[in-house]
């Protein structure tokens, strides 16, 4: 099992009485660091995870999308070709074959 990555939260500087260029630069650096860490791909480790509103199919979704099928969670993989479920019903009164 691989070790999960630790995400450090950047310290957002407290606002001074008068705003200065240095303060705004510190604030921008802190926000940029946070956004960079959030967009970084890599392993994540959770002690608890709740997934709400899981759809019943992954058709048309991008790789990594989580859906459920017959009570099992599934993940759309890059090479998956998923089509929406199609149900067809018909009623025939009589059929004559010649």
Secondary structure, 3 states (H helix, E strand, C coil): CCCCCCCCCCCCCCCCCCCCHHHHHHHHHHHHHHHHHHHCCCCCCCCCCCCCCCCCCCCCCCCCCEEEECCEEEECCCCCCCCCCCCCCCCCCCCCCC
